[in-house]
Amino acid sequence: MEVTARVQYLRQSPRKVRLVANAIRGRSAGEALTQLRFLPKRAALPVEKLLKSAIANAKHNFQLDEKNLRVKTILVDAGPSLKRFRARAFGRAAPLHKRTSHISLVLDEVIPSKRKTSLDRKKVEKPEIREISMEEAEKIEVADPKVELARRAPVVGKEPKSAKAGFVRRIFNRKAI
């Protein structure tokens, strides 16, 4: 059973966050939490919060044991950069890129459990397809009230379809006004 959690728009460069992410990849959840508590990096705090969130998702949504979880994958992608400028000599400006990160964390079970997920329980039943006779098909068509009204009485004063053809030709004419 895989459990996911995400952080988006973290205001730290992906290069710095990847250093922390590589330190916990493949470790058990408890060991990764301990590792993050003692890492002297600023990115360790948001990654620790993300890991705690994923563990809480596993406990609450899937009733999984924390001791049986490991960090399967952790991806750090670049988010949008904030573009700013810094004053330089002689009235010039130098660009600054304040980078952001998106982090995706996937936890997996070390020993797979036999529990069924909510997705496995919700099996969609396919509609039954059967052949029908011509009489049943006619009954189905008559059941539509619009079709039934059209069969009863034709509408008086309605223009024939040929009058509309000129309108369509005029709209798609090359020299239409």
C-alpha positions as a Markdown table, in Angstrom:
| # | Residue | x | y | z |
|---|---|---|---|---|
| 1 | Met | 0.0 | 0.0 | 0.0 |
| 2 | Glu | 1.5 | 3.3 | -1.1 |
| 3 | Val | 0.7 | 6.5 | 0.8 |
| 4 | Thr | 1.6 | 9.9 | -0.7 |
| 5 | Ala | 2.0 | 13.5 | 0.6 |
| 6 | Arg | 3.1 | 16.6 | -1.2 |
| 7 | Val | 4.5 | 20.1 | -0.4 |
| 8 | Gln | 4.3 | 22.7 | -3.1 |
| 9 | Tyr | 5.9 | 26.1 | -3.5 |
| 10 | Leu | 8.4 | 25.6 | -0.7 |
| 11 | Arg | 10.5 | 28.8 | -0.7 |
| 12 | Gln | 13.9 | 27.1 | -0.9 |
| 13 | Ser | 15.9 | 26.0 | -3.9 |
| 14 | Pro | 15.5 | 22.4 | -5.0 |
| 15 | Arg | 19.3 | 21.8 | -5.0 |
| 16 | Lys | 19.4 | 22.4 | -1.2 |
| 17 | Val | 16.2 | 20.4 | -0.5 |
| 18 | Arg | 17.6 | 17.4 | -2.5 |
| 19 | Leu | 20.5 | 17.1 | -0.1 |
| 20 | Val | 18.0 | 16.4 | 2.7 |
| 21 | Ala | 15.8 | 14.2 | 0.5 |
| 22 | Asn | 18.8 | 12.0 | -0.4 |
| 23 | Ala | 19.6 | 11.5 | 3.3 |
| 24 | Ile | 16.2 | 9.8 | 4.0 |
| 25 | Arg | 15.5 | 8.0 | 0.7 |
| 26 | Gly | 15.0 | 4.2 | 1.3 |
| 27 | Arg | 15.0 | 4.5 | 5.2 |
| 28 | Ser | 12.2 | 3.3 | 7.5 |
| 29 | Ala | 9.8 | 6.1 | 8.6 |
| 30 | Gly | 11.0 | 6.2 | 12.2 |
| 31 | Glu | 14.7 | 6.2 | 11.2 |
| 32 | Ala | 14.0 | 9.0 | 8.7 |
| 33 | Leu | 12.3 | 11.1 | 11.3 |
| 34 | Thr | 15.3 | 10.7 | 13.6 |
| 35 | Gln | 17.7 | 11.6 | 10.8 |
| 36 | Leu | 15.7 | 14.7 | 10.0 |
| 37 | Arg | 15.6 | 15.9 | 13.6 |
| 38 | Phe | 19.4 | 16.1 | 13.7 |
| 39 | Leu | 20.3 | 17.3 | 10.2 |
| 40 | Pro | 21.8 | 20.8 | 10.4 |
| 41 | Lys | 20.0 | 21.9 | 7.2 |
| 42 | Arg | 17.1 | 24.4 | 6.9 |
| 43 | Ala | 15.2 | 22.1 | 4.5 |
| 44 | Ala | 15.1 | 19.4 | 7.2 |
| 45 | Leu | 12.1 | 21.0 | 9.0 |
| 46 | Pro | 9.7 | 21.1 | 6.0 |
| 47 | Val | 10.7 | 17.6 | 4.9 |
| 48 | Glu | 10.1 | 16.4 | 8.5 |
| 49 | Lys | 6.7 | 18.0 | 8.5 |
| 50 | Leu | 6.0 | 16.3 | 5.2 |
| 51 | Leu | 7.1 | 12.9 | 6.5 |
| 52 | Lys | 4.9 | 13.3 | 9.6 |
| 53 | Ser | 1.9 | 14.2 | 7.3 |
| 54 | Ala | 2.5 | 11.1 | 5.2 |
| 55 | Ile | 2.6 | 8.9 | 8.3 |
| 56 | Ala | -0.6 | 10.5 | 9.6 |
| 57 | Asn | -2.2 | 9.8 | 6.2 |
| 58 | Ala | -1.2 | 6.2 | 6.4 |
| 59 | Lys | -2.5 | 5.8 | 10.0 |
| 60 | His | -5.8 | 7.6 | 9.4 |
| 61 | Asn | -6.8 | 6.7 | 5.9 |
| 62 | Phe | -5.4 | 3.1 | 5.6 |
| 63 | Gln | -4.9 | 2.0 | 9.3 |
| 64 | Leu | -1.3 | 1.1 | 8.6 |
| 65 | Asp | 1.4 | 0.7 | 11.3 |
| 66 | Glu | 4.1 | 3.4 | 11.5 |
| 67 | Lys | 6.8 | 0.8 | 12.2 |
| 68 | Asn | 6.0 | -1.1 | 9.0 |
| 69 | Leu | 6.5 | 2.0 | 6.7 |
| 70 | Arg | 9.5 | 3.1 | 4.7 |
| 71 | Val | 10.3 | 6.0 | 2.4 |
| 72 | Lys | 9.9 | 4.5 | -1.1 |
| 73 | Thr | 10.5 | 7.6 | -3.1 |
| 74 | Ile | 11.0 | 11.3 | -2.5 |
| 75 | Leu | 11.1 | 13.6 | -5.4 |
| 76 | Val | 12.2 | 17.3 | -5.4 |
| 77 | Asp | 11.1 | 19.3 | -8.4 |
| 78 | Ala | 11.6 | 22.9 | -9.2 |
| 79 | Gly | 8.7 | 25.2 | -8.8 |
| 80 | Pro | 8.3 | 28.7 | -10.3 |
| 81 | Ser | 11.1 | 31.2 | -9.6 |
| 82 | Leu | 10.5 | 34.6 | -8.3 |
| 83 | Lys | 12.4 | 37.1 | -10.4 |
| 84 | Arg | 13.9 | 40.1 | -8.5 |
| 85 | Phe | 16.7 | 42.6 | -9.2 |
| 86 | Arg | 19.6 | 43.8 | -7.1 |
| 87 | Ala | 21.2 | 47.2 | -7.6 |
| 88 | Arg | 24.7 | 47.2 | -8.9 |
| 89 | Ala | 27.3 | 49.8 | -9.7 |
| 90 | Phe | 26.8 | 52.6 | -12.3 |
| 91 | Gly | 23.0 | 52.3 | -12.1 |
| 92 | Arg | 22.8 | 48.7 | -13.4 |
| 93 | Ala | 20.7 | 45.9 | -12.1 |
| 94 | Ala | 21.6 | 42.2 | -11.6 |
| 95 | Pro | 18.8 | 39.5 | -11.7 |
| 96 | Leu | 18.0 | 37.4 | -8.7 |
| 97 | His | 16.1 | 34.1 | -9.0 |
| 98 | Lys | 14.4 | 33.2 | -5.7 |
| 99 | Arg | 13.7 | 29.5 | -6.4 |
| 100 | Thr | 10.8 | 27.4 | -5.1 |
| 101 | Ser | 10.5 | 23.6 | -4.7 |
| 102 | His | 7.7 | 20.9 | -5.0 |
| 103 | Ile | 8.3 | 17.8 | -2.9 |
| 104 | Ser | 6.5 | 14.5 | -3.4 |
| 105 | Leu | 6.9 | 11.7 | -0.8 |
| 106 | Val | 5.7 | 8.1 | -1.2 |
| 107 | Leu | 5.7 | 5.8 | 1.8 |
| 108 | Asp | 5.4 | 2.0 | 1.3 |
| 109 | Glu | 4.9 | -1.0 | 3.5 |
| 110 | Val | 8.0 | -3.1 | 4.4 |
| 111 | Ile | 5.9 | -6.2 | 4.8 |
| 112 | Pro | 2.7 | -6.0 | 2.6 |
| 113 | Ser | -0.5 | -6.3 | 4.5 |
| 114 | Lys | -3.5 | -8.3 | 3.4 |
| 115 | Arg | -6.0 | -5.5 | 3.9 |
| 116 | Lys | -8.2 | -4.4 | 1.1 |
| 117 | Thr | -8.2 | -0.8 | 0.2 |
| 118 | Ser | -11.2 | 1.3 | -0.3 |
| 119 | Leu | -10.4 | 1.3 | -4.0 |
| 120 | Asp | -10.6 | -2.5 | -4.2 |
| 121 | Arg | -14.0 | -2.5 | -2.4 |
| 122 | Lys | -15.6 | -0.1 | -4.8 |
| 123 | Lys | -15.9 | -2.3 | -7.8 |
| 124 | Val | -18.0 | -0.7 | -10.5 |
| 125 | Glu | -20.6 | -3.0 | -11.9 |
| 126 | Lys | -20.8 | -2.9 | -15.7 |
| 127 | Pro | -24.3 | -2.3 | -17.2 |
| 128 | Glu | -26.0 | -5.4 | -18.6 |
| 129 | Ile | -26.1 | -5.5 | -22.4 |
| 130 | Arg | -28.9 | -7.5 | -23.9 |
| 131 | Glu | -30.6 | -7.7 | -27.3 |
| 132 | Ile | -34.1 | -6.3 | -27.7 |
| 133 | Ser | -36.8 | -6.9 | -30.2 |
| 134 | Met | -38.2 | -4.3 | -32.7 |
| 135 | Glu | -41.4 | -3.8 | -30.6 |
| 136 | Glu | -39.3 | -2.9 | -27.5 |
| 137 | Ala | -37.2 | -0.5 | -29.5 |
| 138 | Glu | -40.4 | 1.3 | -30.8 |
| 139 | Lys | -41.6 | 1.5 | -27.2 |
| 140 | Ile | -38.4 | 3.1 | -26.1 |
| 141 | Glu | -38.6 | 5.7 | -28.9 |
| 142 | Val | -42.2 | 6.6 | -28.0 |
| 143 | Ala | -41.3 | 7.0 | -24.4 |
| 144 | Asp | -39.5 | 10.3 | -25.2 |
| 145 | Pro | -42.1 | 13.1 | -24.9 |
| 146 | Lys | -40.4 | 15.3 | -27.6 |
| 147 | Val | -40.5 | 12.5 | -30.2 |
| 148 | Glu | -44.1 | 11.7 | -29.3 |
| 149 | Leu | -45.2 | 15.4 | -29.7 |
| 150 | Ala | -43.5 | 15.6 | -33.1 |
| 151 | Arg | -45.3 | 12.4 | -34.3 |
| 152 | Arg | -48.8 | 13.7 | -33.3 |
| 153 | Ala | -49.0 | 16.9 | -35.2 |
| 154 | Pro | -46.7 | 18.8 | -37.4 |
| 155 | Val | -46.0 | 22.4 | -36.5 |
| 156 | Val | -47.8 | 24.9 | -38.7 |
| 157 | Gly | -45.9 | 27.9 | -40.1 |
| 158 | Lys | -42.5 | 26.4 | -39.8 |
| 159 | Glu | -40.0 | 27.2 | -42.6 |
| 160 | Pro | -38.8 | 24.3 | -44.7 |
| 161 | Lys | -35.1 | 23.3 | -44.3 |
| 162 | Ser | -34.2 | 24.5 | -47.8 |
| 163 | Ala | -34.6 | 28.1 | -46.7 |
| 164 | Lys | -31.9 | 27.7 | -44.0 |
| 165 | Ala | -29.4 | 26.4 | -46.6 |
| 166 | Gly | -29.0 | 29.8 | -48.1 |
| 167 | Phe | -28.2 | 31.3 | -44.7 |
| 168 | Val | -25.4 | 28.7 | -44.1 |
| 169 | Arg | -24.0 | 29.3 | -47.6 |
| 170 | Arg | -24.0 | 33.1 | -46.9 |
| 171 | Ile | -22.2 | 32.7 | -43.6 |
| 172 | Phe | -19.4 | 30.5 | -45.0 |
| 173 | Asn | -19.2 | 32.5 | -48.3 |
| 174 | Arg | -15.8 | 33.9 | -49.1 |
| 175 | Lys | -17.0 | 37.4 | -49.6 |
| 176 | Ala | -19.6 | 37.5 | -46.8 |
| 177 | Ile | -20.3 | 40.8 | -45.1 |
